[in-house]
Amino acid sequence: MLAEWSFLGFLMPPLAVPVLLALAGYLLLRRLFVRLKLYHWFWQPVLLDIALYALLLWGVLEVGGALPVAG
């Protein structure tokens, strides 16, 4: 069972930190994509946003060692 973290009296799930880190990375990438006008090349920019966030979250969880290793 996963333990909850106490932060200033609030109980937070352990997934909250990786989600916030991925969100920060996503916002930086989105700002870069808008500045470089890369959204023009994608048919559905919203799908790109979802994919970027999912990949960033996976990367943060992988680096943090939260994902099980297959094999």
N, CA, C and O atoms as CSV, one atom per row, in Angstrom:
chain,resi,resn,atom,element,x,y,z
A,1,MET,N,N,0.843,-1.177,0.000
A,1,MET,CA,C,0.000,0.000,0.000
A,1,MET,C,C,0.890,1.241,0.000
A,1,MET,O,O,1.866,1.310,0.747
A,2,LEU,N,N,0.554,2.212,-0.831
A,2,LEU,CA,C,1.331,3.436,-0.913
A,2,LEU,C,C,0.974,4.373,0.234
A,2,LEU,O,O,-0.194,4.552,0.579
A,3,ALA,N,N,1.982,4.944,0.796
A,3,ALA,CA,C,1.755,5.882,1.893
A,3,ALA,C,C,1.509,7.275,1.329
A,3,ALA,O,O,2.038,7.627,0.275
A,4,GLU,N,N,0.725,8.047,2.018
A,4,GLU,CA,C,0.486,9.423,1.614
A,4,GLU,C,C,1.524,10.321,2.270
A,4,GLU,O,O,2.022,10.022,3.355
A,5,TRP,N,N,1.843,11.412,1.609
A,5,TRP,CA,C,2.804,12.358,2.141
A,5,TRP,C,C,2.064,13.529,2.760
A,5,TRP,O,O,1.047,13.982,2.234
A,6,SER,N,N,2.572,14.010,3.862
A,6,SER,CA,C,1.988,15.167,4.512
A,6,SER,C,C,2.799,16.409,4.129
A,6,SER,O,O,4.008,16.463,4.350
A,7,PHE,N,N,2.123,17.396,3.556
A,7,PHE,CA,C,2.775,18.637,3.158
A,7,PHE,C,C,1.949,19.795,3.694
A,7,PHE,O,O,0.856,20.068,3.197
A,8,LEU,N,N,2.471,20.475,4.706
A,8,LEU,CA,C,1.798,21.597,5.359
A,8,LEU,C,C,0.404,21.211,5.850
A,8,LEU,O,O,-0.525,22.018,5.796
A,9,GLY,N,N,0.265,19.995,6.320
A,9,GLY,CA,C,-0.999,19.532,6.855
A,9,GLY,C,C,-1.932,18.909,5.833
A,9,GLY,O,O,-3.001,18.415,6.192
A,10,PHE,N,N,-1.542,18.926,4.559
A,10,PHE,CA,C,-2.348,18.316,3.507
A,10,PHE,C,C,-1.765,16.957,3.164
A,10,PHE,O,O,-0.548,16.805,3.058
A,11,LEU,N,N,-2.629,15.976,2.992
A,11,LEU,CA,C,-2.177,14.662,2.574
A,11,LEU,C,C,-2.155,14.608,1.053
A,11,LEU,O,O,-3.156,14.884,0.390
A,12,MET,N,N,-0.995,14.248,0.514
A,12,MET,CA,C,-0.820,14.201,-0.937
A,12,MET,C,C,-0.465,12.785,-1.365
A,12,MET,O,O,0.298,12.110,-0.675
A,13,PRO,N,N,-1.000,12.325,-2.483
A,13,PRO,CA,C,-0.614,11.014,-2.991
A,13,PRO,C,C,0.816,11.068,-3.533
A,13,PRO,O,O,1.271,12.130,-3.957
A,14,PRO,N,N,1.524,9.945,-3.524
A,14,PRO,CA,C,2.905,9.940,-4.010
A,14,PRO,C,C,3.033,10.296,-5.493
A,14,PRO,O,O,4.103,10.723,-5.926
A,15,LEU,N,N,1.982,10.131,-6.266
A,15,LEU,CA,C,2.034,10.447,-7.691
A,15,LEU,C,C,1.946,11.958,-7.950
A,15,LEU,O,O,2.156,12.393,-9.083
A,16,ALA,N,N,1.648,12.751,-6.945
A,16,ALA,CA,C,1.468,14.189,-7.139
A,16,ALA,C,C,2.757,14.877,-7.589
A,16,ALA,O,O,2.713,15.761,-8.445
A,17,VAL,N,N,3.885,14.491,-7.036
A,17,VAL,CA,C,5.155,15.139,-7.393
A,17,VAL,C,C,5.542,14.847,-8.845
A,17,VAL,O,O,5.854,15.788,-9.576
A,18,PRO,N,N,5.537,13.586,-9.298
A,18,PRO,CA,C,5.860,13.351,-10.710
A,18,PRO,C,C,4.874,14.021,-11.676
A,18,PRO,O,O,5.270,14.482,-12.746
A,19,VAL,N,N,3.602,14.074,-11.301
A,19,VAL,CA,C,2.614,14.730,-12.157
A,19,VAL,C,C,2.930,16.216,-12.281
A,19,VAL,O,O,2.833,16.776,-13.373
A,20,LEU,N,N,3.305,16.856,-11.188
A,20,LEU,CA,C,3.637,18.282,-11.237
A,20,LEU,C,C,4.928,18.533,-12.000
A,20,LEU,O,O,5.034,19.532,-12.711
A,21,LEU,N,N,5.915,17.647,-11.868
A,21,LEU,CA,C,7.155,17.794,-12.634
A,21,LEU,C,C,6.894,17.633,-14.131
A,21,LEU,O,O,7.427,18.390,-14.942
A,22,ALA,N,N,6.080,16.651,-14.493
A,22,ALA,CA,C,5.739,16.461,-15.904
A,22,ALA,C,C,4.945,17.656,-16.426
A,22,ALA,O,O,5.132,18.067,-17.571
A,23,LEU,N,N,4.068,18.213,-15.609
A,23,LEU,CA,C,3.295,19.383,-16.018
A,23,LEU,C,C,4.209,20.580,-16.275
A,23,LEU,O,O,4.010,21.316,-17.241
A,24,ALA,N,N,5.205,20.775,-15.420
A,24,ALA,CA,C,6.144,21.879,-15.621
A,24,ALA,C,C,6.925,21.689,-16.924
A,24,ALA,O,O,7.097,22.638,-17.688
A,25,GLY,N,N,7.390,20.479,-17.174
A,25,GLY,CA,C,8.095,20.204,-18.428
A,25,GLY,C,C,7.203,20.384,-19.641
A,25,GLY,O,O,7.637,20.904,-20.669
A,26,TYR,N,N,5.952,19.952,-19.519
A,26,TYR,CA,C,4.993,20.107,-20.612
A,26,TYR,C,C,4.753,21.586,-20.929
A,26,TYR,O,O,4.709,21.975,-22.096
A,27,LEU,N,N,4.600,22.398,-19.897
A,27,LEU,CA,C,4.352,23.819,-20.123
A,27,LEU,C,C,5.550,24.490,-20.796
A,27,LEU,O,O,5.378,25.366,-21.643
A,28,LEU,N,N,6.754,24.083,-20.422
A,28,LEU,CA,C,7.950,24.636,-21.072
A,28,LEU,C,C,8.023,24.208,-22.535
A,28,LEU,O,O,8.322,25.025,-23.406
A,29,LEU,N,N,7.751,22.922,-22.812
A,29,LEU,CA,C,7.768,22.449,-24.193
A,29,LEU,C,C,6.682,23.105,-25.027
A,29,LEU,O,O,6.902,23.443,-26.190
A,30,ARG,N,N,5.513,23.284,-24.434
A,30,ARG,CA,C,4.415,23.920,-25.171
A,30,ARG,C,C,4.785,25.359,-25.539
A,30,ARG,O,O,4.526,25.808,-26.655
A,31,ARG,N,N,5.387,26.069,-24.597
A,31,ARG,CA,C,5.805,27.444,-24.876
A,31,ARG,C,C,6.847,27.477,-25.994
A,31,ARG,O,O,6.823,28.362,-26.850
A,32,LEU,N,N,7.764,26.502,-25.979
A,32,LEU,CA,C,8.774,26.418,-27.032
A,32,LEU,C,C,8.139,26.109,-28.385
A,32,LEU,O,O,8.509,26.705,-29.397
A,33,PHE,N,N,7.182,25.177,-28.405
A,33,PHE,CA,C,6.509,24.821,-29.651
A,33,PHE,C,C,5.725,26.012,-30.216
A,33,PHE,O,O,5.704,26.220,-31.429
A,34,VAL,N,N,5.091,26.781,-29.353
A,34,VAL,CA,C,4.339,27.952,-29.818
A,34,VAL,C,C,5.298,29.002,-30.360
A,34,VAL,O,O,5.037,29.611,-31.398
A,35,ARG,N,N,6.400,29.212,-29.662
A,35,ARG,CA,C,7.360,30.232,-30.086
A,35,ARG,C,C,7.996,29.879,-31.430
A,35,ARG,O,O,8.217,30.751,-32.270
A,36,LEU,N,N,8.289,28.582,-31.626
A,36,LEU,CA,C,8.900,28.142,-32.878
A,36,LEU,C,C,7.865,27.828,-33.966
A,36,LEU,O,O,8.225,27.431,-35.074
A,37,LYS,N,N,6.591,28.008,-33.645
A,37,LYS,CA,C,5.472,27.777,-34.566
A,37,LYS,C,C,5.473,26.353,-35.120
A,37,LYS,O,O,5.264,26.146,-36.315
A,38,LEU,N,N,5.706,25.383,-34.253
A,38,LEU,CA,C,5.722,23.977,-34.657
A,38,LEU,C,C,4.324,23.372,-34.698
A,38,LEU,O,O,4.125,22.335,-35.332
A,39,TYR,N,N,3.364,23.989,-34.044
A,39,TYR,CA,C,1.995,23.464,-34.065
A,39,TYR,C,C,1.388,23.523,-35.462
A,39,TYR,O,O,0.422,22.818,-35.756
A,40,HIS,N,N,1.948,24.350,-36.304
A,40,HIS,CA,C,1.464,24.462,-37.686
A,40,HIS,C,C,1.624,23.134,-38.435
A,40,HIS,O,O,0.870,22.858,-39.368
A,41,TRP,N,N,2.581,22.329,-38.040
A,41,TRP,CA,C,2.895,21.087,-38.752
A,41,TRP,C,C,2.054,19.904,-38.300
A,41,TRP,O,O,2.158,18.828,-38.889
A,42,PHE,N,N,1.233,20.063,-37.285
A,42,PHE,CA,C,0.454,18.950,-36.748
A,42,PHE,C,C,-1.024,19.136,-37.061
A,42,PHE,O,O,-1.571,20.234,-36.962
A,43,TRP,N,N,-1.651,18.030,-37.443
A,43,TRP,CA,C,-3.060,18.051,-37.812
A,43,TRP,C,C,-3.925,18.305,-36.591
A,43,TRP,O,O,-4.857,19.107,-36.651
A,44,GLN,N,N,-3.631,17.631,-35.482
A,44,GLN,CA,C,-4.380,17.789,-34.238
A,44,GLN,C,C,-3.414,18.188,-33.116
A,44,GLN,O,O,-2.844,17.312,-32.465
A,45,PRO,N,N,-3.221,19.477,-32.879
A,45,PRO,CA,C,-2.289,19.907,-31.835
A,45,PRO,C,C,-2.659,19.389,-30.436
A,45,PRO,O,O,-1.780,19.197,-29.596
A,46,VAL,N,N,-3.941,19.165,-30.189
A,46,VAL,CA,C,-4.369,18.669,-28.876
A,46,VAL,C,C,-3.841,17.255,-28.648
A,46,VAL,O,O,-3.430,16.917,-27.538
A,47,LEU,N,N,-3.848,16.427,-29.694
A,47,LEU,CA,C,-3.299,15.089,-29.564
A,47,LEU,C,C,-1.799,15.136,-29.308
A,47,LEU,O,O,-1.270,14.308,-28.565
A,48,LEU,N,N,-1.119,16.084,-29.909
A,48,LEU,CA,C,0.304,16.272,-29.644
A,48,LEU,C,C,0.521,16.651,-28.185
A,48,LEU,O,O,1.440,16.145,-27.541
A,49,ASP,N,N,-0.317,17.535,-27.663
A,49,ASP,CA,C,-0.204,17.945,-26.264
A,49,ASP,C,C,-0.380,16.750,-25.323
A,49,ASP,O,O,0.377,16.593,-24.366
A,50,ILE,N,N,-1.371,15.919,-25.597
A,50,ILE,CA,C,-1.618,14.745,-24.759
A,50,ILE,C,C,-0.442,13.783,-24.828
A,50,ILE,O,O,-0.001,13.253,-23.808
A,51,ALA,N,N,0.064,13.562,-26.037
A,51,ALA,CA,C,1.192,12.648,-26.208
A,51,ALA,C,C,2.445,13.177,-25.513
A,51,ALA,O,O,3.172,12.412,-24.879
A,52,LEU,N,N,2.700,14.470,-25.627
A,52,LEU,CA,C,3.861,15.056,-24.958
A,52,LEU,C,C,3.769,14.897,-23.450
A,52,LEU,O,O,4.746,14.533,-22.797
A,53,TYR,N,N,2.603,15.168,-22.904
A,53,TYR,CA,C,2.443,15.049,-21.458
A,53,TYR,C,C,2.604,13.601,-21.005
A,53,TYR,O,O,3.243,13.330,-19.989
A,54,ALA,N,N,2.023,12.673,-21.763
A,54,ALA,CA,C,2.133,11.258,-21.401
A,54,ALA,C,C,3.586,10.802,-21.447
A,54,ALA,O,O,4.035,10.078,-20.559
A,55,LEU,N,N,4.320,11.216,-22.465
A,55,LEU,CA,C,5.730,10.842,-22.562
A,55,LEU,C,C,6.562,11.475,-21.453
A,55,LEU,O,O,7.457,10.834,-20.902
A,56,LEU,N,N,6.271,12.718,-21.129
A,56,LEU,CA,C,6.998,13.374,-20.046
A,56,LEU,C,C,6.711,12.706,-18.701
A,56,LEU,O,O,7.624,12.515,-17.898
A,57,LEU,N,N,5.458,12.352,-18.455
A,57,LEU,CA,C,5.113,11.674,-17.212
A,57,LEU,C,C,5.791,10.316,-17.137
A,57,LEU,O,O,6.307,9.937,-16.086
A,58,TRP,N,N,5.794,9.576,-18.250
A,58,TRP,CA,C,6.482,8.292,-18.289
A,58,TRP,C,C,7.972,8.475,-18.007
A,58,TRP,O,O,8.563,7.698,-17.257
A,59,GLY,N,N,8.577,9.495,-18.604
A,59,GLY,CA,C,9.998,9.756,-18.384
A,59,GLY,C,C,10.318,10.101,-16.940
A,59,GLY,O,O,11.309,9.624,-16.388
A,60,VAL,N,N,9.489,10.922,-16.334
A,60,VAL,CA,C,9.711,11.293,-14.931
A,60,VAL,C,C,9.567,10.071,-14.032
A,60,VAL,O,O,10.361,9.888,-13.108
A,61,LEU,N,N,8.573,9.241,-14.288
A,61,LEU,CA,C,8.385,8.037,-13.482
A,61,LEU,C,C,9.520,7.041,-13.706
A,61,LEU,O,O,9.944,6.364,-12.769
A,62,GLU,N,N,10.011,6.948,-14.929
A,62,GLU,CA,C,11.115,6.032,-15.228
A,62,GLU,C,C,12.402,6.487,-14.543
A,62,GLU,O,O,13.113,5.674,-13.954
A,63,VAL,N,N,12.698,7.766,-14.617
A,63,VAL,CA,C,13.899,8.302,-13.972
A,63,VAL,C,C,13.799,8.165,-12.457
A,63,VAL,O,O,14.789,7.882,-11.783
A,64,GLY,N,N,12.604,8.369,-11.932
A,64,GLY,CA,C,12.406,8.266,-10.497
A,64,GLY,C,C,12.372,6.833,-9.981
A,64,GLY,O,O,12.374,6.609,-8.771
A,65,GLY,N,N,12.341,5.871,-10.881
A,65,GLY,CA,C,12.344,4.474,-10.480
A,65,GLY,C,C,10.992,3.988,-10.008
A,65,GLY,O,O,10.920,2.992,-9.288
A,66,ALA,N,N,9.922,4.656,-10.389
A,66,ALA,CA,C,8.591,4.273,-9.925
A,66,ALA,C,C,7.953,3.201,-10.810
A,66,ALA,O,O,6.970,2.576,-10.411
A,67,LEU,N,N,8.499,2.984,-12.004
A,67,LEU,CA,C,7.940,1.991,-12.907
A,67,LEU,C,C,8.653,0.655,-12.710
A,67,LEU,O,O,9.866,0.631,-12.502
A,68,PRO,N,N,7.926,-0.445,-12.772
A,68,PRO,CA,C,8.584,-1.740,-12.639
A,68,PRO,C,C,9.416,-2.049,-13.877
A,68,PRO,O,O,9.046,-1.702,-14.999
A,69,VAL,N,N,10.523,-2.693,-13.651
A,69,VAL,CA,C,11.430,-3.055,-14.743
A,69,VAL,C,C,11.042,-4.420,-15.258
A,69,VAL,O,O,10.955,-5.376,-14.487
A,70,ALA,N,N,10.804,-4.522,-16.570
A,70,ALA,CA,C,10.436,-5.806,-17.167
A,70,ALA,C,C,11.686,-6.646,-17.373
A,70,ALA,O,O,12.769,-6.128,-17.647
A,71,GLY,N,N,11.514,-7.929,-17.237
A,71,GLY,CA,C,12.642,-8.813,-17.534
A,71,GLY,C,C,12.983,-9.590,-16.384
A,71,GLY,O,O,13.912,-10.396,-16.437
